[in-house]
Amino acid sequence: MPTLEWIGKEKVINHHQEVPFRVLERQYSFDENGQTASDNGSENMIIRGDNLEALRALLPRYEGRVKCIYIDPPYNTGNEGWVYNDNVNDPKIRKWLGEVVGKEGEDLTRHDKWLCMMYPRLKLLHKLLAEEGAIFISVDDNAQTLLRMICDEIFGVRNFLAQIVWQKRTSPDARRKVSAGHEYVCAYFKNVDCADSSINLLNFSESDKSKYKNPDNDPRGPWVSTDCTAQAGHGTKEQFYTMITPSGRVIELPDNLCWRFTKPRMDEEIAAGRIWFGSDGKGVPRKKTYLSEREGRNLWTWWPNSEVGHTQEATKEITTIFEKTATFDYPKPVRLIQRIIQIATKKDSIILDSFAGSGTTAHAVLNMNKADGGHRKFILVEMMDYAETITAERVRRVIKGYGQGKNAVEGTGGSFSFYELGEPLLIGENLNEAVGSEKIREYVWFTETKLPYPPTESEEPYYLGANKGAAYYFYYEPQSVTVLDHEFLSGLRERGETTVIYADRCAISPEKLRELGIVFKKIPRDISRL
C-alpha cells in the first residue's frame, strides 16, 4: 500500500501519545427545566477545548465504546472568511504547529498543515471507536484524496466502507460555468468484518412502497421482480438448461447468459409461486421479492438532497433556531446526520463529533431519540469560542423548542452537561494534586483495566475495584507519603488472585510480596501514560 508523506509527518505521527492528559471539568448541566449548577446525571456532553486534548481526556471512559463518529473538519479550501476558519490558519492551530512541528511549521503549505492537524486527531478517534463502530467524515474535492490516504494508513485499507456522494445543492451555481454540486462522506469501520451486522437498512418511504405491486393477487402481498439470468462466466453446468414457460414457450438463453438458479431450484421457486412469467405466462422468468419480507431498503453511495437535505435547508434550520441570519456558515443539514445515525447506530449507541461546529450532530441525535424512544448519547467537542454561544445554545433551544407561529418546533426533551478542559493530571513526572483524587482514581483504574471506572460501594477508601481476578488499590493521600507495609495489608478486606497496590513507598520485601500475591506499583512512576 502506498503511504502519504508530507512535511512534518514524523513530528505528528505519534503525537497523540504525547498529548497531556487533562481532566474534564463540568461547568453546568441543562435539561427541560433549564440550566443548573448541580449535576443532572446526563450522559450527553458538550466540551469546549482543543479537540486533540479533549479526545485524549475521553479515553478513560470511552476508549473502544463509541459506536459512531461523525466529523466535519476544515476542508482545506484556503477560505479565511468563515466562522469556522477553513484554511487551518487559526491562531490556535498555528500555535500548536509551532510547538509540535517546530520552526519548520512556518514554511508548511496549507496541505501540510491540514495533514499535521488531522493525523493525531484521527489516531485518537480510532482508539475511541468501538470494534463494531464506524467513522463518517465530511470532505470535498480539496482534501478527499489526502483524507483517504491517511485513513487507509490509520484505519486500514480493508476497513474502508464507502465514499458517499452527497448532493449538497438543489441547482448549479449561476456564477460559475462548472460548479460543484456534491461533497463526500468518507466512511471506515474499525473492523469491516462487523459491517454486515452493524449497518442498518433504510426505512421504506411511501415512494419505495409504491414500487411494489400485486398484479397476480399473490397471497404474500405486493412484490417487485428481478432478472432470473446471470453472466455465463459465473455459472455452473447445472445453470444451463432450456426453460419452458407455463404457456409452453421454449426459452434458450444466449451463450453469454445462464439461469440464476439450477433446474431443481428453479422448479421449486416456480411451484411456490415466486417466479413471474408475465400476465400471459410467456415472459422470460423473473424472481419476485416481497415487500412483507424486506427489512428495509439497501444502501448505495449516492445520497440525493431530496432524501438527506442540502446546504440551503441547513442554513434555514439555523436561521429558524436562532431567529436571525448568518449565525453559522455552511452548516450540515440535520437530515444528513440523521441518515448516518440511522444506518450506523443502535438506540443506545454513543455518537461522537469532535468538530461540532453549530451542533447539528446533537440536534440529529435528539430528533431520533424523540422519534423512536431511543437513548442514544452524544459527545460534542468544539474548540472555538462559540462552543457556548452557538453549539450549546442550539442544543438548549432544540431541547426546549424554538421558532414562532407556523415555524414553531416542539422541543425534543433531553439533557446535556457542558465541560471545559481542566488541569493536566500529570505535571512532568508528578501527579497534579489540583485535579482531585477521584479523577486520578478513574485514570489509574482505566490504565489498568481499559474499563470505565465504576465507583465502588466498598468501605475501604483506597479500593478501586476488581477485574479478571485482580483487585486494585490506590493508596494515595495528597501532600503526604503513603507506605505499603504490613499494617496497611492487615486492614485490606478485598483481595484477588493478584492484588495490585499503588503507593508512594513499599516497606515489604519483593519475596514477601510474591508470596502474598501482591504487586506493588510506585506513585507516580508506575502510573501508565495513555
Backbone torsions as a table, in degrees:
resi	resn	phi	psi	omega
1	MET	NA	127.0	176.6
2	PRO	-67.4	144.1	177.7
3	THR	-113.9	152.8	-178.0
4	LEU	-93.1	130.5	175.6
5	GLU	-113.5	145.7	176.9
6	TRP	-153.8	162.8	-179.9
7	ILE	-66.9	125.2	179.8
8	GLY	99.3	-6.0	-176.0
9	LYS	-59.7	-43.5	-176.7
10	GLU	-63.4	-20.9	-179.9
11	LYS	-84.2	-22.9	-174.3
12	VAL	-112.6	-8.6	-172.1
13	ILE	-63.0	-31.2	176.7
14	ASN	-117.3	15.2	-174.8
15	HIS	-64.1	-27.7	-179.7
16	HIS	-59.7	-23.7	179.2
17	GLN	-81.5	-15.6	-175.9
18	GLU	-101.1	-8.0	-179.1
19	VAL	-64.7	129.9	-179.7
20	PRO	-62.3	140.2	177.7
21	PHE	-81.7	116.2	-180.0
22	ARG	-110.4	145.2	178.3
23	VAL	-82.9	157.5	178.2
24	LEU	-98.4	128.5	-177.9
25	GLU	-110.8	115.4	179.2
26	ARG	-70.3	131.9	-179.3
27	GLN	-98.1	-41.0	178.0
28	TYR	-165.3	169.1	174.5
29	SER	-124.2	158.9	-177.8
30	PHE	-143.9	139.6	171.9
31	ASP	-150.2	-165.1	-175.4
32	GLU	-62.2	-19.9	179.6
33	ASN	-89.2	-0.8	178.5
34	GLY	109.0	-165.1	-174.9
35	GLN	-92.9	142.2	-178.9
36	THR	-143.0	147.8	176.7
37	ALA	-76.0	-25.2	-179.8
38	SER	-78.3	155.5	-177.7
39	ASP	-78.0	121.5	179.9
40	ASN	-90.7	6.3	177.0
41	GLY	77.2	10.0	-178.0
42	SER	-66.0	139.4	174.2
43	GLU	-91.5	-2.3	175.0
44	ASN	-84.7	137.6	-174.5
45	MET	-131.1	138.4	165.5
46	ILE	-121.5	122.2	-174.6
47	ILE	-116.2	126.4	174.8
48	ARG	-97.8	123.1	178.4
49	GLY	155.0	170.5	177.3
50	ASP	-55.5	124.2	-174.8
51	ASN	-67.3	-21.7	176.3
52	LEU	-64.2	-46.6	179.0
53	GLU	-73.2	-35.2	180.0
54	ALA	-66.6	-41.3	179.2
55	LEU	-63.3	-39.8	177.8
56	ARG	-66.3	-37.5	178.9
57	ALA	-65.6	-23.8	-179.5
58	LEU	-80.9	-15.3	-173.0
59	LEU	-56.4	-47.1	-176.5
60	PRO	-57.9	-31.0	-177.6
61	ARG	-98.4	-26.4	-167.2
62	TYR	-126.8	2.0	179.3
63	GLU	-58.1	127.9	178.9
64	GLY	72.8	14.0	-176.6
65	ARG	-116.1	-12.0	-173.8
66	VAL	-83.1	120.3	-175.8
67	LYS	-79.3	-35.5	-175.5
68	CYS	-141.6	127.9	173.8
69	ILE	-115.1	129.5	169.9
70	TYR	-123.1	129.3	174.2
71	ILE	-133.3	147.0	177.7
72	ASP	-125.4	74.0	-174.3
73	PRO	-74.0	171.9	174.0
74	PRO	-54.6	141.6	-175.1
75	TYR	-88.2	0.4	177.4
76	ASN	63.0	41.4	-177.0
77	THR	-88.6	-19.0	-173.4
78	GLY	87.8	0.6	-179.4
79	ASN	-78.4	123.2	-178.1
80	GLU	-102.6	3.8	-170.9
81	GLY	-93.1	-1.6	-173.7
82	TRP	-86.5	157.9	171.5
83	VAL	-59.7	-45.5	174.9
84	TYR	-90.0	100.1	-173.4
85	ASN	-55.8	122.4	-168.3
86	ASP	-111.0	20.2	175.5
87	ASN	-118.1	18.3	178.5
88	VAL	52.4	33.1	179.3
89	ASN	-115.2	13.8	177.1
90	ASP	-56.3	141.6	-179.3
91	PRO	-53.3	-34.8	-179.3
92	LYS	-68.8	-38.0	177.4
93	ILE	-70.0	-41.0	178.2
94	ARG	-60.6	-41.4	178.6
95	LYS	-63.3	-44.6	179.5
96	TRP	-62.2	-44.6	178.3
97	LEU	-60.5	-40.7	179.1
98	GLY	-62.8	-38.4	-178.0
99	GLU	-76.2	-37.4	-173.6
100	VAL	-91.1	-49.3	-176.7
101	VAL	-84.2	-29.9	179.0
102	GLY	96.4	-164.6	-174.6
103	LYS	-60.5	-31.3	-179.4
104	GLU	-63.9	-18.6	177.8
105	GLY	-61.0	-24.1	178.9
106	GLU	-66.5	-23.7	-175.3
107	ASP	-100.2	2.7	-177.0
108	LEU	-71.0	145.7	170.1
109	THR	-73.7	167.5	179.1
110	ARG	-63.8	-26.8	177.2
111	HIS	-69.1	-42.6	176.8
112	ASP	-61.1	-44.6	-178.8
113	LYS	-62.5	-42.7	-179.2
114	TRP	-61.9	-44.5	179.9
115	LEU	-66.6	-40.1	177.0
116	CYS	-62.1	-37.6	179.5
117	MET	-71.1	-42.7	-172.7
118	MET	-76.5	-38.5	-168.4
119	TYR	-57.7	-55.6	-178.2
120	PRO	-65.2	-29.2	178.0
121	ARG	-68.7	-40.4	177.0
122	LEU	-67.0	-32.8	177.6
123	LYS	-63.5	-42.1	179.1
124	LEU	-70.9	-37.4	177.0
125	LEU	-61.9	-38.2	177.3
126	HIS	-60.8	-39.7	179.7
127	LYS	-67.6	-35.6	-178.5
128	LEU	-75.7	-23.2	-174.7
129	LEU	-70.6	136.4	176.1
130	ALA	-68.1	158.9	-178.7
131	GLU	-56.8	-36.3	-179.8
132	GLU	-97.6	12.3	-175.3
133	GLY	-88.0	167.6	-178.9
134	ALA	-137.4	149.3	176.3
135	ILE	-114.3	138.3	179.3
136	PHE	-123.6	126.1	-173.2
137	ILE	-126.0	120.5	176.0
138	SER	-77.2	139.2	-178.9
139	VAL	-162.3	158.7	173.6
140	ASP	-120.7	-167.0	-173.0
141	ASP	-68.2	-15.5	179.4
142	ASN	-64.3	-33.3	-172.7
143	ALA	-136.0	6.1	-173.8
144	GLN	-64.5	-34.8	178.6
145	THR	-66.2	-44.5	178.6
146	LEU	-63.2	-42.6	-179.5
147	LEU	-61.2	-46.3	-179.5
148	ARG	-59.0	-40.1	-175.8
149	MET	-70.6	-40.2	178.7
150	ILE	-75.8	-29.8	175.1
151	CYS	-69.6	-36.5	174.6
152	ASP	-59.1	-38.4	-178.8
153	GLU	-72.2	-40.8	-174.5
154	ILE	-84.5	-46.9	-176.5
155	PHE	-92.3	-21.8	-178.8
156	GLY	99.4	134.5	-177.6
157	VAL	-57.3	-41.0	-175.7
158	ARG	-68.1	-18.5	-178.1
159	ASN	-91.8	5.1	173.3
160	PHE	-64.9	130.5	-179.7
161	LEU	-99.2	-54.1	-176.5
162	ALA	-170.9	155.5	167.2
163	GLN	-112.8	100.0	-173.9
164	ILE	-80.5	138.9	177.6
165	VAL	-103.7	116.5	-179.7
166	TRP	-102.2	124.1	177.3
167	GLN	-79.7	99.8	-170.0
168	LYS	-86.7	-18.3	-177.5
169	ARG	-114.0	164.7	176.4
170	THR	-102.1	-15.1	179.7
171	SER	-159.4	160.0	179.6
172	PRO	-63.4	155.5	175.9
173	ASP	-76.5	113.9	-175.3
174	ALA	-65.4	-15.7	-178.7
175	ARG	-82.4	-10.9	-175.3
176	ARG	-125.6	143.4	174.9
177	LYS	-69.8	-36.6	175.0
178	VAL	-128.5	117.0	-177.9
179	SER	-123.5	150.9	-180.0
180	ALA	-80.6	126.1	177.7
181	GLY	-109.0	9.0	-175.1
182	HIS	-143.2	161.0	165.0
183	GLU	-132.5	179.5	-179.7
184	TYR	-118.4	154.2	165.5
185	VAL	-123.9	108.0	-175.7
186	CYS	-89.8	127.2	-171.7
187	ALA	-123.8	132.0	175.7
188	TYR	-131.3	147.3	170.9
189	PHE	-95.1	154.4	168.1
190	LYS	-66.3	-42.1	176.9
191	ASN	-142.1	105.2	-173.1
192	VAL	-64.4	-16.1	176.6
193	ASP	-63.7	-18.5	179.3
194	CYS	-88.8	-1.6	-171.0
195	ALA	-60.3	-46.5	-175.3
196	ASP	-61.0	-37.3	-178.4
197	SER	-86.7	-15.8	-174.6
198	SER	-101.7	-24.5	-178.6
199	ILE	-86.6	127.7	178.5
200	ASN	-92.6	145.5	173.9
201	LEU	-74.5	160.1	178.2
202	LEU	-79.7	150.2	173.8
203	ASN	-68.6	144.9	176.2
204	PHE	-72.6	131.4	172.5
205	SER	-86.0	170.0	176.8
206	GLU	-62.8	-33.8	176.8
207	SER	-64.3	-41.1	177.4
208	ASP	-61.8	-45.7	-176.9
209	LYS	-64.8	-31.3	-176.9
210	SER	-67.7	-16.0	179.7
211	LYS	-77.9	-14.4	179.9
212	TYR	-90.5	126.0	-178.1
213	LYS	-123.6	169.8	178.6
214	ASN	-140.7	66.4	-175.6
215	PRO	-67.9	-20.1	-178.4
216	ASP	-107.1	15.2	179.8
217	ASN	53.0	41.5	178.0
218	ASP	-60.7	130.5	-178.4
219	PRO	-64.6	-18.0	178.2
220	ARG	-79.7	-5.3	174.8
221	GLY	96.9	-170.3	-175.8
222	PRO	-58.6	150.6	-178.2
223	TRP	-149.9	163.0	167.9
224	VAL	-121.0	157.8	-177.3
225	SER	-114.2	150.3	177.1
226	THR	-131.0	158.1	-175.9
227	ASP	-58.5	139.9	177.3
228	CYS	-100.3	11.8	178.4
229	THR	-107.2	163.4	178.7
230	ALA	-142.7	166.2	177.3
231	GLN	-67.2	133.3	-175.4
232	ALA	-59.4	-33.5	-177.7
233	GLY	-63.8	-18.7	-179.7
234	HIS	-101.3	0.7	-174.1
235	GLY	-92.7	157.4	171.5
236	THR	-97.2	169.5	-176.5
237	LYS	-63.2	-26.0	179.9
238	GLU	-71.4	-10.3	179.9
239	GLN	-97.0	7.0	177.7
240	PHE	-111.9	109.8	179.6
241	TYR	-161.2	167.4	178.9
242	THR	-88.5	132.8	-179.8
243	MET	-102.1	132.7	174.3
244	ILE	-115.8	118.6	-176.3
245	THR	-76.3	165.0	178.0
246	PRO	-55.1	-25.6	179.5
247	SER	-83.9	-6.2	-179.1
248	GLY	97.1	-0.8	179.1
249	ARG	-69.0	135.6	178.6
250	VAL	-96.8	127.7	-178.7
251	ILE	-117.6	117.6	173.9
252	GLU	-108.6	120.0	-179.0
253	LEU	-76.1	151.2	175.0
254	PRO	-65.1	165.3	-174.5
255	ASP	-60.2	-25.7	-176.0
256	ASN	-86.3	1.2	-178.8
257	LEU	-126.5	154.0	169.6
258	CYS	-135.6	177.6	178.5
259	TRP	-83.7	151.1	-178.8
260	ARG	-67.2	-33.6	-178.6
261	PHE	-116.2	157.7	170.6
262	THR	-68.4	165.4	-178.1
263	LYS	-59.6	-46.0	178.1
264	PRO	-61.4	-41.5	-179.7
265	ARG	-67.1	-39.3	178.4
266	MET	-62.7	-41.2	178.9
267	ASP	-62.5	-38.1	178.3
268	GLU	-64.7	-43.7	-179.0
269	GLU	-65.1	-39.9	178.6
270	ILE	-64.2	-44.6	-179.4
271	ALA	-62.9	-31.8	-179.7
272	ALA	-82.2	-2.6	179.4
273	GLY	77.2	19.9	-176.9
274	ARG	-98.3	7.8	177.6
275	ILE	-119.0	135.3	-177.0
276	TRP	-111.2	126.2	179.0
277	PHE	-108.6	18.5	-176.1
278	GLY	86.1	164.3	-176.3
279	SER	-64.8	-23.9	-179.8
280	ASP	-99.5	1.7	178.7
281	GLY	73.8	11.6	-176.3
282	LYS	-108.4	-7.2	-173.2
283	GLY	-75.3	162.7	172.3
284	VAL	-64.4	132.6	-173.2
285	PRO	-62.2	143.4	177.3
286	ARG	-134.1	142.2	-176.7
287	LYS	-82.6	132.2	177.2
288	LYS	-83.7	137.0	171.2
289	THR	-122.5	122.7	-170.6
290	TYR	-93.8	139.9	176.9
291	LEU	-59.8	-38.2	-177.4
292	SER	-65.6	-18.6	-178.0
293	GLU	-103.0	1.8	179.8
294	ARG	-94.6	134.2	177.5
295	GLU	-83.8	-20.2	-179.1
296	GLY	169.8	-175.0	-177.6
297	ARG	-92.8	133.9	177.5
298	ASN	-65.8	155.5	-177.6
299	LEU	-94.5	152.1	165.2
300	TRP	-139.2	175.8	-168.8
301	THR	-89.3	2.9	175.8
302	TRP	-100.9	114.5	179.6
303	TRP	-112.8	98.8	-178.6
304	PRO	-72.6	153.2	-178.1
305	ASN	-66.6	-19.6	176.6
306	SER	-64.5	-24.0	-178.1
307	GLU	-100.1	-34.2	-172.0
308	VAL	-125.3	8.6	175.6
309	GLY	88.3	174.7	-176.3
310	HIS	-145.0	176.6	-174.2
311	THR	-64.9	-37.5	178.5
312	GLN	-63.6	-38.2	177.8
313	GLU	-63.0	-42.5	-179.7
314	ALA	-64.1	-41.1	178.2
315	THR	-63.7	-40.0	178.2
316	LYS	-64.1	-38.6	178.3
317	GLU	-60.1	-46.4	-179.9
318	ILE	-64.0	-43.0	-179.8
319	THR	-60.8	-42.8	179.8
320	THR	-65.9	-42.2	-177.8
321	ILE	-64.3	-45.2	-174.6
322	PHE	-96.7	-4.5	177.3
323	GLU	57.9	34.1	174.7
324	LYS	-162.2	162.3	-177.0
325	THR	-93.1	166.2	172.9
326	ALA	57.6	36.8	176.1
327	THR	-74.0	-37.3	-176.2
328	PHE	-155.9	128.1	-177.8
329	ASP	-82.7	136.9	172.7
330	TYR	53.8	52.2	172.7
331	PRO	-71.9	165.7	175.0
332	LYS	-92.6	146.2	178.3
333	PRO	-69.9	145.9	-179.6
334	VAL	-58.9	-37.8	-177.4
335	ARG	-63.1	-31.2	177.8
336	LEU	-64.4	-46.5	-179.1
337	ILE	-70.5	-35.5	176.8
338	GLN	-62.0	-37.2	177.2
339	ARG	-60.9	-44.5	179.8
340	ILE	-63.2	-45.9	-179.8
341	ILE	-64.1	-38.5	-179.4
342	GLN	-61.2	-43.6	-174.1
343	ILE	-84.7	-18.3	-169.1
344	ALA	-118.9	4.0	-176.8
345	THR	-134.2	165.7	168.0
346	LYS	-105.7	177.5	-173.5
347	LYS	-69.4	-14.5	-179.5
348	ASP	-116.5	18.6	-174.4
349	SER	-75.3	159.4	173.1
350	ILE	-99.5	130.0	179.9
351	ILE	-118.5	129.6	-176.3
352	LEU	-118.5	135.8	174.0
353	ASP	-133.9	108.4	-175.1
354	SER	-97.8	5.0	169.0
355	PHE	-126.4	65.4	-161.0
356	ALA	-68.1	-26.6	177.9
357	GLY	56.3	-123.7	-176.1
358	SER	-83.9	-1.1	176.7
359	GLY	90.6	21.4	-178.5
360	THR	-59.3	-36.8	-177.2
361	THR	-62.7	-44.2	177.3
362	ALA	-62.8	-41.4	178.2
363	HIS	-57.3	-45.2	-179.3
364	ALA	-64.8	-42.5	179.2
365	VAL	-62.6	-46.4	-179.6
366	LEU	-62.8	-41.2	177.3
367	ASN	-59.0	-46.0	-175.7
368	MET	-70.0	-37.9	176.6
369	ASN	-61.9	-40.1	178.5
370	LYS	-65.7	-38.5	-175.5
371	ALA	-71.2	-38.6	-173.1
372	ASP	-120.8	8.9	178.5
373	GLY	72.6	19.3	-178.0
374	GLY	-74.4	170.5	178.6
375	HIS	-127.9	41.0	177.1
376	ARG	-64.4	146.8	178.9
377	LYS	-113.6	143.5	176.9
378	PHE	-117.1	148.1	171.9
379	ILE	-128.3	118.1	178.5
380	LEU	-112.7	141.4	173.8
381	VAL	-128.3	130.1	177.4
382	GLU	-142.2	125.9	-176.1
383	MET	-86.6	-20.7	-173.2
384	MET	-78.3	163.5	-176.3
385	ASP	-62.5	-24.4	-177.7
386	TYR	-79.6	8.4	175.2
387	ALA	-54.9	-33.8	178.8
388	GLU	-89.2	-45.1	-170.5
389	THR	-81.3	-23.0	178.0
390	ILE	-117.0	-58.5	-174.6
391	THR	-59.2	-59.3	-178.5
392	ALA	-68.2	-35.9	-179.5
393	GLU	-64.1	-38.7	176.6
394	ARG	-61.0	-44.9	-178.3
395	VAL	-64.2	-38.8	176.3
396	ARG	-58.4	-45.8	-177.5
397	ARG	-69.0	-35.8	177.5
398	VAL	-64.8	-41.1	179.5
399	ILE	-64.4	-42.1	-174.7
400	LYS	-88.7	-22.3	-173.2
401	GLY	106.2	151.4	-176.4
402	TYR	-151.9	171.6	179.5
403	GLY	82.9	166.6	-178.9
404	GLN	-133.5	154.3	176.1
405	GLY	59.1	-132.9	-178.0
406	LYS	-68.8	-17.2	178.4
407	ASN	-92.0	2.7	-178.3
408	ALA	-65.2	135.3	179.2
409	VAL	-121.2	125.6	-179.8
410	GLU	-65.3	144.0	179.4
411	GLY	-65.7	150.3	179.9
412	THR	-85.0	-17.6	-167.8
413	GLY	75.7	-179.2	-179.2
414	GLY	110.8	-171.6	-174.8
415	SER	-161.3	169.2	170.9
416	PHE	-161.8	165.8	170.0
417	SER	-122.1	143.6	-177.7
418	PHE	-103.7	131.4	-175.0
419	TYR	-123.9	151.6	168.1
420	GLU	-116.0	154.6	172.3
421	LEU	-72.8	126.9	-177.1
422	GLY	-99.2	-150.2	-176.9
423	GLU	-67.4	151.8	170.2
424	PRO	-70.1	142.8	-177.8
425	LEU	-72.4	-33.5	179.0
426	LEU	-119.3	134.5	173.8
427	ILE	-115.8	106.2	-172.5
428	GLY	64.8	-121.8	179.0
429	GLU	-101.2	7.9	-174.4
430	ASN	-113.2	148.8	172.6
431	LEU	-69.6	140.1	176.4
432	ASN	-91.2	102.2	-174.9
433	GLU	-64.8	-16.3	-178.3
434	ALA	-68.3	-19.3	-176.5
435	VAL	-78.6	-17.6	179.5
436	GLY	95.8	145.0	-174.5
437	SER	-63.4	-37.8	-174.6
438	GLU	-64.4	-40.5	179.1
439	LYS	-69.0	-33.5	175.9
440	ILE	-67.1	-40.6	178.1
441	ARG	-61.5	-43.6	178.5
442	GLU	-59.8	-43.6	-179.3
443	TYR	-64.3	-47.4	-178.4
444	VAL	-62.9	-43.1	178.0
445	TRP	-57.7	-45.6	-177.8
446	PHE	-65.8	-42.4	-179.2
447	THR	-62.9	-27.2	178.9
448	GLU	-82.5	-40.0	-168.9
449	THR	-113.5	-17.7	-172.3
450	LYS	61.1	28.4	178.9
451	LEU	-120.2	150.5	172.5
452	PRO	-58.9	148.2	-175.2
453	TYR	-81.3	119.4	175.0
454	PRO	-99.5	108.8	177.9
455	PRO	-53.3	129.0	-174.8
456	THR	-87.0	161.1	175.8
457	GLU	-99.5	9.4	-179.1
458	SER	-65.2	145.7	176.4
459	GLU	-77.5	-10.3	179.5
460	GLU	-80.1	117.5	-170.6
461	PRO	-67.8	-22.2	-175.0
462	TYR	-102.3	0.4	-176.5
463	TYR	-79.3	128.8	178.6
464	LEU	-92.7	-39.7	-176.2
465	GLY	147.5	-176.3	-179.2
466	ALA	-127.3	148.1	178.2
467	ASN	-156.4	126.9	176.1
468	LYS	52.3	45.8	175.1
469	GLY	83.2	-2.5	-179.5
470	ALA	-109.6	138.6	173.6
471	ALA	-105.6	143.7	-174.2
472	TYR	-123.7	134.7	175.4
473	TYR	-127.0	141.5	174.5
474	PHE	-122.1	94.0	-174.9
475	TYR	-88.0	90.5	-172.0
476	TYR	-137.0	134.6	175.0
477	GLU	-134.4	120.5	178.2
478	PRO	-56.8	137.2	173.6
479	GLN	64.1	22.0	172.1
480	SER	-148.1	161.3	-176.5
481	VAL	-98.5	127.0	177.7
482	THR	-99.8	143.4	-176.4
483	VAL	-128.3	124.3	173.7
484	LEU	-79.5	108.1	179.9
485	ASP	-137.1	-177.6	-176.3
486	HIS	-66.7	-32.3	178.0
487	GLU	-63.3	-42.7	178.0
488	PHE	-64.7	-43.8	-178.6
489	LEU	-61.6	-36.7	-176.2
490	SER	-64.6	-20.0	-179.1
491	GLY	-94.0	-0.6	-177.0
492	LEU	-82.6	128.0	177.5
493	ARG	-98.1	-32.6	-176.8
494	GLU	-93.7	120.7	177.7
495	ARG	-130.4	155.4	174.9
496	GLY	-125.6	-178.5	173.0
497	GLU	-56.2	-36.3	170.0
498	THR	-126.6	139.5	176.6
499	THR	-119.9	115.9	-177.7
500	VAL	-97.0	125.7	-176.9
501	ILE	-127.5	120.6	172.5
502	TYR	-90.6	135.0	175.2
503	ALA	-158.3	169.3	179.2
504	ASP	-72.5	-37.7	-177.8
505	ARG	-142.3	163.9	178.2
506	CYS	-131.2	130.2	-179.7
507	ALA	-109.1	13.9	-179.4
508	ILE	-113.0	140.6	-177.1
509	SER	-67.5	152.0	177.5
510	PRO	-57.0	-36.5	-178.9
511	GLU	-64.7	-42.5	180.0
512	LYS	-68.6	-37.0	177.0
513	LEU	-60.4	-44.5	178.6
514	ARG	-61.7	-41.7	-179.7
515	GLU	-61.4	-36.9	-178.4
516	LEU	-87.1	-4.7	-177.8
517	GLY	72.6	32.3	-177.8
518	ILE	-105.5	134.8	171.1
519	VAL	-112.0	116.7	178.4
520	PHE	-91.8	134.6	174.7
521	LYS	-127.8	129.3	-173.9
522	LYS	-84.4	133.8	174.6
523	ILE	-88.7	130.9	-3.4
524	PRO	-97.1	2.2	-171.5
525	ARG	-53.6	-42.2	-172.4
526	ASP	-95.5	7.8	173.9
527	ILE	-77.2	120.3	-176.2
528	SER	-66.5	147.0	173.9
529	ARG	-95.1	127.9	179.5
530	LEU	-66.8	NA	NA
